[in-house]
Structures are given as C-alpha cells and as structure tokens.
Amino acid sequence: MIPIINLLGPDLADWVGQFMLTVARLSFVIILIPGIGERVIPAQARVMVLLALSAAISGLGITDYEMPTRIADFMFVLFTEALLSLFLGIGLRLIIWVLGIAGAVIAQSIGLSQFLGVALEDEAQTATANLLTMAGAALLFSMNFHLEVISSWIGLYETVPVGAVSWTGQAYLFDSIYAAFAFAIMLSWPFVAMNLLYNICLGFINKAMPQMMVAFVGAPFLVGAGLFLLAVSIGSLLMVWQERIIQLIVWL
C-alpha cells in the first residue's frame, strides 16, 4: 500500500487507490463520449458524472489490482490508465467526427460551405455538419449508446487489466481513424458525385455557349438539388451510420 494513502487505514486506502485508477481510465471516455462530452455540456456536469460513475464502479472490485508500495509506481500506473482512457475516448469521438467530416464534404459539394452553424465543437461547423452531428447525437441517446459504452468499458478490465501498458501501443487507433475518414467520404459520396456531374455539365454548356454566365445559372440549381438530395437521403444516411459505427470502435 502507498504510505501516504495508508494513513487512511488499509480498507479505505485501497478504495481510494482503486477510485483514482478508475477515474484515470474513465476520464477521457466521459469527456469525449458523444452527447455527454459535447462542449455545450457544462464541465461541472461532466466531472460530476465522472466522479459518480467512478465511485460506483470502484466499489465493485472489478479492477482487482494490488496497490504498489512506491508512489512512483502508482503514478506510472495512473499515467498508463489515463493514456488508455485517451485512446478509448478518441475512438468514441470518431463516431461524431465521421458525421462532421461527412457534413463538411456535403457542404462543399452543394455550395453551402460558407454558411456556418452554431459551434457545437471547438470551432463553428457548416450547417450540414451541425445538422448531422446533432441528429447523430440524438440517435445515440435514443438507442442507449452511453449505457452500452459503460458496459463495454467495465468488461474491458478482463481483456486489458490495470497496468497493461503494451495494449496502448497497438495501432488500433490509427486503423480506426483511417476507417472513420473513409467511412465519412463514403457517406458523402452521392453529393460528391452530383457535384462532379454538375461541373461536367457546366463545362459542356460553357463550351457550347461561351457568352452565357453558366456559373450564375447553375449555382442555384446545385444548391437546390443538393438540399433536395439531403432531405431525401438523410434518413438512410443516418441508418447506415448507425449500423456501421460499432465496427469503428474495436473495444465495444
């Protein structure tokens, strides 16, 4: 037992140590989880959720870790748990980043990239990205995604026990980022194809009638057709996203 914490008594000292380890592994998961981890949620509320869950989970004895006798060893384990939590949290955040990237590509394709919405993240996104991310967050809450995350996080102790440093060095995070970006481009591909077709037609019309200002004529058509396609396909887009998001996160 760590000498400083041992002043509290063996039982209480062990619980405090387990509580600190639980907070370290759960911290970035709560900070970055879609919905609860949004910037519009007060930081105090997220901290209260983190502390309440950590207090409840640390009393279950699922960590099953013998506390080290030196403070340096304990701090090293805390660091590895926080690093693991960062990897897990980024993996969760990829779920919303997929919709943000897809929304930005859609806005670029249909000529709405100049219209910025409310800054749900650290900086303002396009209106289509805001629409998709808000709809995605609401959909996640409706399917009790946060409860599934906590359940999978608790089960992760069997696969990755406390202090398993080697697991954090795996390349799963980079594979997840690559897959998330590819998935975002796939979701927005119909709009990219429409923009490509629009520019090809614009080139032929400009070649046939050089005096005509085809850009002024075609821009309203592109915006209108893009909004119509978005209205028709947003339901199917979110359904495909909902079915594929679990595959982006290895540990769920």
Backbone as CSV, one residue per row, in Angstrom:
resi,resn,N_x,N_y,N_z,CA_x,CA_y,CA_z,C_x,C_y,C_z
1,MET,0.837,-1.192,0.000,0.000,0.000,0.000,0.876,1.248,0.000
2,ILE,0.456,2.314,-0.656,1.230,3.545,-0.701,1.252,4.182,0.683
3,PRO,2.428,4.566,1.215,2.497,5.068,2.589,1.604,6.277,2.838
4,ILE,1.508,7.221,1.877,0.711,8.429,2.098,-0.764,8.073,2.245
5,ILE,-1.265,7.213,1.372,-2.672,6.834,1.425,-2.931,5.889,2.583
6,ASN,-1.905,5.173,3.003,-2.079,4.174,4.062,-2.473,4.802,5.395
7,LEU,-2.288,6.123,5.530,-2.697,6.812,6.750,-4.206,6.743,6.947
8,LEU,-4.944,6.489,5.879,-6.399,6.410,5.968,-6.874,5.073,6.517
9,GLY,-5.996,4.106,6.624,-6.413,2.765,7.004,-6.364,1.858,5.798
10,PRO,-6.146,0.565,5.980,-5.944,-0.335,4.833,-7.140,-0.417,3.899
11,ASP,-8.345,-0.537,4.445,-9.522,-0.698,3.590,-9.834,0.579,2.822
12,LEU,-9.868,1.702,3.526,-10.169,2.972,2.878,-9.067,3.374,1.912
13,ALA,-7.817,3.088,2.275,-6.701,3.418,1.390,-6.784,2.620,0.096
14,ASP,-7.146,1.350,0.189,-7.283,0.535,-1.009,-8.409,1.059,-1.891
15,TRP,-9.521,1.480,-1.273,-10.639,2.008,-2.064,-10.259,3.313,-2.749
16,VAL,-9.520,4.183,-2.046,-9.090,5.446,-2.647,-8.176,5.183,-3.838
17,GLY,-7.268,4.217,-3.699,-6.398,3.875,-4.815,-7.170,3.331,-6.000
18,GLN,-8.121,2.430,-5.742,-8.943,1.899,-6.823,-9.782,3.008,-7.461
19,PHE,-10.272,3.936,-6.647,-11.060,5.059,-7.159,-10.228,5.927,-8.093
20,MET,-8.990,6.211,-7.716,-8.119,7.030,-8.561,-7.806,6.327,-9.876
21,LEU,-7.595,5.021,-9.827,-7.348,4.268,-11.058,-8.580,4.251,-11.953
22,THR,-9.757,4.149,-11.347,-10.992,4.158,-12.126,-11.214,5.511,-12.781
23,VAL,-10.957,6.588,-12.038,-11.089,7.935,-12.602,-10.131,8.117,-13.772
24,ALA,-8.904,7.617,-13.630,-7.913,7.767,-14.694,-8.352,7.052,-15.967
25,ARG,-8.906,5.844,-15.848,-9.309,5.105,-17.047,-10.623,5.618,-17.627
26,LEU,-11.474,6.217,-16.809,-12.788,6.662,-17.271,-12.809,8.120,-17.703
27,SER,-11.774,8.892,-17.376,-11.814,10.345,-17.542,-12.062,10.772,-18.985
28,PHE,-11.201,10.359,-19.906,-11.340,10.793,-21.291,-12.541,10.144,-21.975
29,VAL,-12.978,8.998,-21.474,-14.181,8.375,-22.030,-15.391,9.267,-21.791
30,ILE,-15.518,9.818,-20.575,-16.640,10.704,-20.264,-16.479,12.049,-20.960
31,ILE,-15.248,12.545,-21.056,-15.017,13.849,-21.672,-15.305,13.825,-23.166
32,LEU,-15.039,12.705,-23.837,-15.129,12.640,-25.294,-16.312,11.842,-25.812
33,ILE,-17.078,11.194,-24.952,-18.199,10.391,-25.431,-19.232,11.284,-26.120
34,PRO,-19.777,10.889,-27.254,-20.796,11.709,-27.923,-21.999,11.950,-27.025
35,GLY,-22.477,13.178,-27.041,-23.627,13.549,-26.224,-23.195,14.171,-24.920
36,ILE,-22.693,13.369,-23.999,-22.246,13.879,-22.698,-20.982,14.718,-22.852
37,GLY,-20.136,14.360,-23.781,-18.871,15.060,-23.946,-18.916,16.263,-24.857
38,GLU,-20.087,16.757,-25.224,-20.170,17.927,-26.092,-19.745,19.183,-25.336
39,ARG,-19.257,20.163,-26.089,-18.787,21.404,-25.480,-19.915,22.187,-24.827
40,VAL,-21.142,22.006,-25.313,-22.272,22.744,-24.748,-22.673,22.207,-23.372
41,ILE,-22.218,21.003,-23.017,-22.482,20.454,-21.686,-21.491,21.078,-20.702
42,PRO,-21.946,21.639,-19.582,-21.014,22.264,-18.629,-19.968,21.270,-18.127
43,ALA,-18.766,21.783,-17.934,-17.677,20.923,-17.454,-17.983,20.360,-16.074
44,GLN,-18.681,21.138,-15.247,-19.023,20.651,-13.906,-19.923,19.426,-13.975
45,ALA,-20.843,19.424,-14.942,-21.744,18.277,-15.088,-20.976,17.033,-15.507
46,ARG,-20.012,17.184,-16.410,-19.222,16.036,-16.844,-18.342,15.509,-15.710
47,VAL,-17.795,16.426,-14.917,-16.979,15.996,-13.774,-17.829,15.242,-12.757
48,MET,-19.049,15.709,-12.514,-19.932,15.027,-11.568,-20.288,13.626,-12.066
49,VAL,-20.554,13.500,-13.370,-20.838,12.179,-13.939,-19.623,11.270,-13.792
50,LEU,-18.442,11.809,-14.063,-17.206,11.026,-13.946,-16.987,10.542,-12.517
51,LEU,-17.123,11.434,-11.549,-16.880,11.062,-10.154,-17.939,10.086,-9.643
52,ALA,-19.198,10.296,-10.037,-20.264,9.403,-9.577,-20.072,7.995,-10.129
53,LEU,-19.772,7.890,-11.426,-19.552,6.569,-12.021,-18.306,5.903,-11.438
54,SER,-17.254,6.683,-11.231,-16.020,6.111,-10.683,-16.234,5.600,-9.268
55,ALA,-16.987,6.357,-8.462,-17.256,5.917,-7.092,-18.080,4.639,-7.070
56,ALA,-19.043,4.539,-7.994,-19.884,3.338,-8.033,-19.111,2.126,-8.541
57,ILE,-18.275,2.333,-9.567,-17.570,1.211,-10.185,-16.410,0.735,-9.318
58,SER,-15.713,1.672,-8.660,-14.551,1.274,-7.857,-14.940,0.401,-6.675
59,GLY,-16.176,0.502,-6.217,-16.614,-0.341,-5.116,-16.985,-1.751,-5.523
60,LEU,-17.029,-2.019,-6.834,-17.388,-3.358,-7.306,-16.222,-4.333,-7.258
61,GLY,-15.009,-3.815,-7.141,-13.838,-4.687,-7.084,-13.453,-5.295,-8.415
62,ILE,-13.849,-4.671,-9.529,-13.552,-5.248,-10.842,-12.122,-4.970,-11.281
63,THR,-11.487,-3.957,-10.673,-10.111,-3.675,-11.085,-9.156,-4.776,-10.646
64,ASP,-9.357,-5.315,-9.430,-8.571,-6.452,-8.929,-7.074,-6.194,-9.103
65,TYR,-6.628,-5.065,-8.570,-5.228,-4.668,-8.733,-4.613,-4.447,-7.355
66,GLU,-3.463,-5.057,-7.134,-2.764,-4.887,-5.867,-1.981,-3.582,-5.905
67,MET,-2.285,-2.698,-4.985,-1.676,-1.376,-4.991,-0.174,-1.476,-4.753
68,PRO,0.634,-0.729,-5.525,2.092,-0.762,-5.333,2.492,-0.073,-4.035
69,THR,3.695,-0.356,-3.596,4.190,0.214,-2.339,4.898,1.544,-2.545
70,ARG,5.325,1.846,-3.767,6.023,3.101,-4.035,5.101,4.046,-4.782
71,ILE,5.178,5.331,-4.446,4.336,6.331,-5.085,4.682,6.480,-6.564
72,ALA,5.970,6.292,-6.925,6.375,6.411,-8.324,5.713,5.325,-9.174
73,ASP,5.645,4.110,-8.655,4.989,3.027,-9.392,3.498,3.308,-9.555
74,PHE,2.877,3.834,-8.520,1.453,4.142,-8.595,1.181,5.254,-9.606
75,MET,2.025,6.285,-9.630,1.849,7.377,-10.593,2.050,6.885,-12.016
76,PHE,2.967,5.938,-12.206,3.171,5.385,-13.547,1.939,4.617,-14.009
77,VAL,1.340,3.845,-13.107,0.122,3.109,-13.454,-1.018,4.080,-13.749
78,LEU,-1.115,5.161,-12.971,-2.133,6.180,-13.237,-1.950,6.785,-14.625
79,PHE,-0.694,7.040,-15.002,-0.419,7.614,-16.322,-0.828,6.660,-17.434
80,THR,-0.503,5.378,-17.284,-0.877,4.409,-18.317,-2.396,4.257,-18.421
81,GLU,-3.091,4.326,-17.290,-4.552,4.245,-17.319,-5.152,5.470,-17.998
82,ALA,-4.584,6.649,-17.737,-5.070,7.863,-18.396,-4.783,7.826,-19.895
83,LEU,-3.622,7.285,-20.273,-3.292,7.163,-21.693,-4.246,6.203,-22.391
84,LEU,-4.557,5.099,-21.742,-5.531,4.161,-22.289,-6.901,4.820,-22.418
85,SER,-7.282,5.611,-21.419,-8.559,6.319,-21.475,-8.601,7.293,-22.646
86,LEU,-7.473,7.943,-22.931,-7.412,8.862,-24.071,-7.653,8.126,-25.377
87,PHE,-7.028,6.958,-25.556,-7.235,6.164,-26.760,-8.694,5.729,-26.887
88,LEU,-9.272,5.284,-25.775,-10.671,4.855,-25.802,-11.597,6.027,-26.115
89,GLY,-11.315,7.184,-25.528,-12.159,8.351,-25.764,-12.089,8.852,-27.194
90,ILE,-10.891,8.856,-27.773,-10.764,9.276,-29.172,-11.519,8.315,-30.081
91,GLY,-11.455,7.023,-29.766,-12.222,6.055,-30.547,-13.710,6.336,-30.503
92,LEU,-14.218,6.740,-29.333,-15.636,7.098,-29.225,-15.941,8.382,-29.988
93,ARG,-15.035,9.338,-29.911,-15.291,10.631,-30.564,-15.321,10.504,-32.074
94,LEU,-14.645,9.486,-32.595,-14.656,9.273,-34.043,-16.068,9.100,-34.575
95,ILE,-16.977,8.603,-33.739,-18.355,8.375,-34.175,-18.992,9.678,-34.637
96,ILE,-18.789,10.752,-33.859,-19.352,12.049,-34.217,-18.495,12.745,-35.265
97,TRP,-17.187,12.562,-35.199,-16.319,13.180,-36.201,-16.643,12.675,-37.600
98,VAL,-17.089,11.444,-37.715,-17.490,10.917,-39.023,-18.590,11.782,-39.622
99,LEU,-19.605,12.097,-38.820,-20.705,12.922,-39.317,-20.245,14.350,-39.592
100,GLY,-19.331,14.864,-38.771,-18.820,16.205,-39.011,-18.051,16.303,-40.320
101,ILE,-17.205,15.305,-40.589,-16.451,15.289,-41.848,-17.394,15.117,-43.027
102,ALA,-18.349,14.193,-42.900,-19.314,13.984,-43.981,-20.123,15.250,-44.239
103,GLY,-20.550,15.927,-43.175,-21.301,17.167,-43.349,-20.483,18.255,-44.008
104,ALA,-19.191,18.353,-43.672,-18.330,19.355,-44.301,-18.138,19.065,-45.787
105,VAL,-17.952,17.795,-46.133,-17.796,17.428,-47.545,-19.091,17.689,-48.310
106,ILE,-20.226,17.375,-47.696,-21.519,17.637,-48.341,-21.699,19.131,-48.580
107,ALA,-21.359,19.945,-47.578,-21.495,21.394,-47.730,-20.606,21.923,-48.850
108,GLN,-19.392,21.405,-48.954,-18.510,21.812,-50.042,-19.070,21.398,-51.392
109,SER,-19.722,20.258,-51.442,-20.202,19.724,-52.719,-21.435,20.453,-53.227
110,ILE,-22.286,20.926,-52.318,-23.541,21.559,-52.750,-23.498,23.077,-52.617
111,GLY,-22.340,23.638,-52.319,-22.191,25.087,-52.309,-22.685,25.776,-51.056
112,LEU,-22.680,25.091,-49.909,-23.141,25.691,-48.654,-22.031,25.781,-47.615
113,SER,-20.792,25.725,-48.049,-19.689,25.719,-47.086,-19.508,27.066,-46.400
114,GLN,-20.053,28.153,-46.986,-19.897,29.471,-46.371,-20.874,29.710,-45.232
115,PHE,-21.927,28.891,-45.146,-22.933,29.070,-44.103,-22.531,28.241,-42.886
116,LEU,-22.094,28.916,-41.838,-21.641,28.236,-40.632,-22.765,28.185,-39.611
117,GLY,-22.819,27.086,-38.888,-23.834,26.918,-37.861,-23.288,27.234,-36.483
118,VAL,-23.998,26.794,-35.467,-23.583,27.007,-34.085,-22.350,26.150,-33.796
119,ALA,-21.428,26.697,-33.022,-20.184,25.986,-32.707,-20.443,24.936,-31.631
120,LEU,-20.883,23.755,-32.052,-21.064,22.661,-31.105,-19.725,22.090,-30.666
121,GLU,-18.735,22.170,-31.539,-17.388,21.728,-31.195,-16.552,22.955,-30.824
122,ASP,-15.234,22.826,-30.886,-14.357,23.939,-30.538,-14.450,25.084,-31.536
123,GLU,-14.837,24.802,-32.753,-14.997,25.844,-33.756,-16.269,25.587,-34.546
124,ALA,-16.743,26.649,-35.216,-18.009,26.549,-35.944,-17.887,25.568,-37.102
125,GLN,-18.936,24.783,-37.305,-19.005,23.854,-38.420,-19.996,24.381,-39.451
126,THR,-20.030,23.714,-40.584,-21.021,24.068,-41.587,-22.414,23.666,-41.105
127,ALA,-23.426,24.233,-41.758,-24.799,23.954,-41.338,-25.144,22.478,-41.504
128,THR,-24.666,21.862,-42.577,-24.954,20.442,-42.787,-24.237,19.571,-41.759
129,ALA,-23.017,19.937,-41.391,-22.299,19.183,-40.358,-23.007,19.294,-39.016
130,ASN,-23.500,20.493,-38.684,-24.260,20.658,-37.446,-25.526,19.816,-37.453
131,LEU,-26.217,19.816,-38.583,-27.450,19.038,-38.697,-27.185,17.558,-38.468
132,LEU,-26.147,17.034,-39.095,-25.851,15.606,-38.980,-25.352,15.241,-37.583
133,THR,-24.482,16.071,-36.992,-23.951,15.740,-35.672,-25.029,15.811,-34.591
134,MET,-25.911,16.796,-34.678,-26.996,16.884,-33.698,-27.960,15.715,-33.844
135,ALA,-28.282,15.367,-35.093,-29.163,14.218,-35.317,-28.497,12.927,-34.862
136,GLY,-27.194,12.798,-35.106,-26.481,11.598,-34.683,-26.415,11.466,-33.173
137,ALA,-26.163,12.577,-32.465,-26.121,12.530,-31.001,-27.480,12.154,-30.422
138,ALA,-28.549,12.723,-30.991,-29.894,12.372,-30.519,-30.198,10.900,-30.780
139,LEU,-29.750,10.400,-31.929,-29.978,8.995,-32.258,-29.217,8.074,-31.308
140,LEU,-28.003,8.459,-30.932,-27.221,7.646,-29.997,-27.893,7.564,-28.635
141,PHE,-28.428,8.679,-28.159,-29.117,8.658,-26.870,-30.380,7.820,-26.937
142,SER,-31.070,7.851,-28.066,-32.306,7.076,-28.183,-32.045,5.578,-28.177
143,MET,-30.842,5.160,-28.588,-30.504,3.739,-28.601,-29.666,3.332,-27.382
144,ASN,-29.641,4.207,-26.336,-28.921,3.915,-25.083,-27.454,3.572,-25.331
145,PHE,-26.839,4.345,-26.212,-25.448,4.084,-26.555,-24.528,4.296,-25.357
146,HIS,-24.829,5.302,-24.516,-23.967,5.588,-23.370,-23.954,4.428,-22.373
147,LEU,-25.098,3.737,-22.235,-25.128,2.576,-21.343,-24.306,1.422,-21.916
148,GLU,-24.355,1.259,-23.220,-23.555,0.212,-23.862,-22.063,0.500,-23.723
149,VAL,-21.702,1.774,-23.787,-20.298,2.150,-23.624,-19.802,1.808,-22.221
150,ILE,-20.582,2.147,-21.198,-20.177,1.858,-19.821,-20.081,0.351,-19.596
151,SER,-21.028,-0.409,-20.150,-20.992,-1.859,-20.003,-19.750,-2.452,-20.668
152,SER,-19.443,-1.992,-21.882,-18.249,-2.490,-22.570,-16.979,-2.043,-21.864
153,TRP,-17.007,-0.840,-21.297,-15.840,-0.337,-20.575,-15.560,-1.188,-19.337
154,ILE,-16.592,-1.600,-18.622,-16.403,-2.464,-17.453,-15.853,-3.825,-17.878
155,GLY,-16.397,-4.380,-18.974,-15.904,-5.664,-19.459,-14.489,-5.609,-19.992
156,LEU,-13.998,-4.391,-20.278,-12.646,-4.256,-20.816,-11.575,-4.611,-19.790
157,TYR,-11.925,-4.594,-18.497,-10.947,-4.946,-17.463,-10.503,-6.400,-17.585
158,GLU,-11.358,-7.268,-18.139,-10.957,-8.661,-18.324,-9.946,-8.802,-19.451
159,THR,-10.102,-7.977,-20.490,-9.181,-8.031,-21.627,-7.919,-7.228,-21.368
160,VAL,-8.101,-6.039,-20.817,-6.975,-5.139,-20.551,-6.960,-4.821,-19.062
161,PRO,-6.251,-5.592,-18.254,-6.212,-5.313,-16.807,-5.460,-4.022,-16.515
162,VAL,-5.537,-3.598,-15.283,-4.859,-2.368,-14.860,-3.350,-2.517,-15.038
163,GLY,-2.740,-1.506,-15.652,-1.296,-1.517,-15.853,-0.836,-2.227,-17.100
164,ALA,-1.760,-2.606,-18.001,-1.371,-3.287,-19.243,-0.870,-2.253,-20.241
165,VAL,0.409,-1.915,-20.135,0.972,-0.848,-20.952,1.061,-1.255,-22.412
166,SER,1.326,-2.524,-22.678,1.562,-2.960,-24.055,0.349,-2.749,-24.939
167,TRP,-0.868,-2.832,-24.355,-2.070,-2.693,-25.180,-2.176,-1.301,-25.775
168,THR,-1.711,-0.267,-25.055,-1.830,1.100,-25.547,-0.931,1.353,-26.745
169,GLY,0.041,0.478,-27.004,0.929,0.696,-28.113,0.431,0.107,-29.414
170,GLN,-0.702,-0.539,-29.407,-1.219,-1.147,-30.619,-1.682,-0.074,-31.598
171,ALA,-1.761,-0.450,-32.863,-2.097,0.510,-33.917,-3.592,0.567,-34.182
172,TYR,-4.411,0.105,-33.222,-5.855,0.078,-33.472,-6.411,1.485,-33.653
173,LEU,-5.846,2.474,-32.941,-6.370,3.834,-33.019,-6.170,4.410,-34.411
174,PHE,-5.005,4.181,-34.997,-4.737,4.701,-36.331,-5.606,3.998,-37.370
175,ASP,-5.821,2.705,-37.189,-6.722,1.994,-38.091,-8.145,2.528,-37.977
176,SER,-8.564,2.859,-36.758,-9.910,3.394,-36.561,-10.057,4.768,-37.209
177,ILE,-9.030,5.610,-37.088,-9.080,6.941,-37.707,-9.151,6.818,-39.225
178,TYR,-8.343,5.927,-39.781,-8.365,5.714,-41.233,-9.731,5.211,-41.684
179,ALA,-10.284,4.237,-40.957,-11.593,3.692,-41.320,-12.689,4.741,-41.165
180,ALA,-12.586,5.590,-40.139,-13.595,6.625,-39.927,-13.580,7.647,-41.057
181,PHE,-12.398,8.065,-41.483,-12.319,9.031,-42.581,-12.856,8.436,-43.880
182,ALA,-12.493,7.184,-44.155,-13.002,6.524,-45.360,-14.520,6.377,-45.305
183,PHE,-15.053,6.071,-44.130,-16.500,5.930,-43.967,-17.206,7.270,-44.158
184,ALA,-16.598,8.357,-43.669,-17.188,9.683,-43.853,-17.250,10.063,-45.329
185,ILE,-16.199,9.769,-46.064,-16.205,10.057,-47.501,-17.244,9.198,-48.212
186,MET,-17.407,7.955,-47.771,-18.410,7.083,-48.384,-19.818,7.624,-48.160
187,LEU,-20.086,8.144,-46.953,-21.410,8.695,-46.669,-21.719,9.909,-47.544
188,SER,-20.712,10.709,-47.813,-20.928,11.927,-48.597,-20.705,11.731,-50.091
189,TRP,-20.390,10.516,-50.522,-20.045,10.291,-51.923,-21.173,10.635,-52.895
190,PRO,-22.453,10.372,-52.624,-23.503,10.781,-53.582,-23.481,12.275,-53.886
191,PHE,-23.172,13.089,-52.898,-23.120,14.533,-53.115,-21.868,14.924,-53.894
192,VAL,-20.769,14.230,-53.654,-19.555,14.473,-54.432,-19.784,14.092,-55.891
193,ALA,-20.463,12.963,-56.119,-20.765,12.540,-57.490,-21.689,13.537,-58.174
194,MET,-22.667,14.072,-57.440,-23.561,15.073,-58.020,-22.797,16.338,-58.390
195,ASN,-21.866,16.755,-57.533,-21.059,17.934,-57.833,-20.167,17.696,-59.044
196,LEU,-19.620,16.486,-59.156,-18.791,16.155,-60.315,-19.613,16.197,-61.593
197,LEU,-20.807,15.621,-61.559,-21.687,15.651,-62.726,-22.081,17.084,-63.080
198,TYR,-22.335,17.888,-62.068,-22.701,19.293,-62.293,-21.577,20.041,-63.000
199,ASN,-20.343,19.843,-62.558,-19.218,20.546,-63.179,-18.947,20.056,-64.592
200,ILE,-19.165,18.762,-64.841,-19.000,18.250,-66.209,-20.035,18.884,-67.135
201,CYS,-21.293,18.912,-66.693,-22.347,19.547,-67.498,-22.073,21.031,-67.688
202,LEU,-21.553,21.676,-66.648,-21.235,23.095,-66.739,-20.159,23.348,-67.791
203,GLY,-19.181,22.444,-67.861,-18.132,22.588,-68.853,-18.653,22.451,-70.271
204,PHE,-19.545,21.490,-70.506,-20.125,21.330,-71.842,-20.971,22.538,-72.225
205,ILE,-21.774,23.039,-71.286,-22.620,24.201,-71.586,-21.762,25.428,-71.859
206,ASN,-20.711,25.610,-71.094,-19.825,26.751,-71.308,-19.100,26.654,-72.642
207,LYS,-18.805,25.424,-73.060,-18.150,25.237,-74.356,-19.112,25.549,-75.493
208,ALA,-20.384,25.175,-75.299,-21.376,25.415,-76.354,-21.793,26.875,-76.415
209,MET,-21.929,27.527,-75.247,-22.364,28.930,-75.199,-21.391,29.726,-74.337
210,PRO,-20.281,30.169,-74.918,-19.270,30.889,-74.120,-19.785,32.198,-73.528
211,GLN,-20.766,32.835,-74.184,-21.252,34.123,-73.698,-22.141,33.982,-72.460
212,MET,-22.631,32.802,-72.196,-23.570,32.593,-71.091,-22.809,32.446,-69.769
213,MET,-23.286,33.150,-68.734,-22.691,33.042,-67.397,-23.263,31.803,-66.706
214,VAL,-22.691,30.647,-67.054,-23.273,29.387,-66.596,-23.158,29.211,-65.085
215,ALA,-22.137,29.820,-64.485,-21.964,29.661,-63.041,-23.128,30.289,-62.279
216,PHE,-23.592,31.465,-62.731,-24.712,32.119,-62.058,-26.008,31.359,-62.266
217,VAL,-26.135,30.718,-63.406,-27.343,29.939,-63.678,-27.308,28.607,-62.938
218,GLY,-26.135,27.994,-62.886,-26.046,26.655,-62.313,-25.952,26.613,-60.801
219,ALA,-25.448,27.680,-60.172,-25.277,27.669,-58.711,-26.591,27.465,-57.961
220,PRO,-27.663,28.187,-58.294,-28.934,27.913,-57.590,-29.443,26.490,-57.808
221,PHE,-29.216,25.965,-59.005,-29.637,24.593,-59.271,-28.852,23.614,-58.404
222,LEU,-27.542,23.852,-58.258,-26.715,22.960,-57.444,-27.162,22.980,-55.984
223,VAL,-27.418,24.170,-55.446,-27.848,24.272,-54.051,-29.210,23.612,-53.861
224,GLY,-30.146,23.894,-54.775,-31.482,23.308,-54.653,-31.466,21.796,-54.774
225,ALA,-30.724,21.285,-55.764,-30.645,19.837,-55.937,-29.936,19.182,-54.759
226,GLY,-28.908,19.855,-54.227,-28.205,19.299,-53.075,-29.076,19.231,-51.835
227,LEU,-29.845,20.289,-51.576,-30.748,20.277,-50.423,-31.844,19.229,-50.584
228,PHE,-32.338,19.067,-51.808,-33.358,18.041,-52.045,-32.785,16.644,-51.811
229,LEU,-31.578,16.406,-52.321,-30.946,15.101,-52.117,-30.663,14.854,-50.636
230,LEU,-30.268,15.904,-49.906,-30.016,15.757,-48.474,-31.302,15.435,-47.723
231,ALA,-32.388,16.111,-48.079,-33.665,15.854,-47.409,-34.156,14.437,-47.666
232,VAL,-33.921,13.937,-48.867,-34.385,12.593,-49.223,-33.510,11.514,-48.587
233,SER,-32.211,11.770,-48.477,-31.270,10.710,-48.098,-30.788,10.778,-46.659
234,ILE,-31.146,11.803,-45.891,-30.579,11.932,-44.549,-31.007,10.783,-43.638
235,GLY,-32.232,10.294,-43.817,-32.678,9.158,-43.010,-31.870,7.904,-43.295
236,SER,-31.682,7.603,-44.578,-30.883,6.434,-44.952,-29.424,6.607,-44.547
237,LEU,-28.920,7.846,-44.652,-27.531,8.108,-44.276,-27.302,7.816,-42.794
238,LEU,-28.232,8.268,-41.948,-28.090,8.024,-40.513,-28.291,6.549,-40.165
239,MET,-29.132,5.853,-40.917,-29.314,4.420,-40.674,-28.034,3.649,-40.984
240,VAL,-27.408,3.977,-42.110,-26.139,3.325,-42.457,-25.073,3.658,-41.422
241,TRP,-25.033,4.915,-40.999,-24.069,5.325,-39.972,-24.297,4.579,-38.662
242,GLN,-25.552,4.424,-38.264,-25.868,3.728,-37.014,-25.432,2.269,-37.058
243,GLU,-25.566,1.631,-38.213,-25.205,0.221,-38.324,-23.692,0.006,-38.359
244,ARG,-22.950,1.011,-38.819,-21.510,0.834,-39.013,-20.657,1.387,-37.885
245,ILE,-21.226,2.191,-36.992,-20.380,2.874,-36.009,-19.707,1.901,-35.045
246,ILE,-20.396,0.808,-34.702,-19.809,-0.141,-33.761,-18.544,-0.766,-34.347
247,GLN,-18.510,-0.929,-35.680,-17.337,-1.519,-36.309,-16.122,-0.594,-36.250
248,LEU,-16.367,0.711,-36.056,-15.257,1.654,-35.978,-14.530,1.579,-34.642
249,ILE,-15.207,1.068,-33.613,-14.635,1.029,-32.269,-14.350,-0.419,-31.916
250,VAL,-13.083,-0.741,-31.762,-12.683,-2.131,-31.559,-13.169,-2.663,-30.217
251,TRP,-13.163,-1.819,-29.193,-13.393,-2.320,-27.837,-14.856,-2.387,-27.456
252,LEU,-15.778,-1.930,-28.309,-17.205,-2.015,-27.978,-17.760,-3.389,-28.325
